[in-house]
Amino acid sequence: MFKNYFKIAIRHLTRHKLFSLINILCLSIGITFSMIIGIYILNEEAMNGDLKNVENQYIIKSKWKTKDMGLDITTLGLLAKTLKTDYPNLVADYYRYNPVTNNFGKISYLK
């Protein structure tokens, strides 16, 4: 029975070549983009999955006086280090990221 279905499919593909090419091409593009979106979603969900004490970690954001001075998640460079030295019983660890122009700080607080 499967052999008959296969023969019918081959006959249909050979008779309607352009229509079959369009269908196969669009189906492969759809499956490819579905897989790309699925991989993106899985990577986004697993991004911070290995962090411990997530409820005690905070991102410091800045409120700039002038509108286009910087991004919201950027802070002054030494803010995280100063908080760690001034409040050692509150700040357990800090992380600062500066690729070229942006400073990104993450601070973990102790309970």
C-alpha angles and dihedrals in degrees: 000000000000088000091058092049090051092051092050091050092050091048091050092048093050095047096047102037100159095043091047092048091051092048094048093045094050092045092052092048091050093049091047094052092044090055092047091051091047092051090048091052092048091050092049092050093049095045098101099014094118096054117116123218094011091172090062097050121094137184115220113224128192129225105210122208094220117052104236099031096112148325122291095244094052121098137175113293101244098038096099093046091048092051090051093051096041097042107029092157092057104036115061099176140345136203126203124193122192116166096170113309106001125083115202121186132190120186127191116207126209121229 
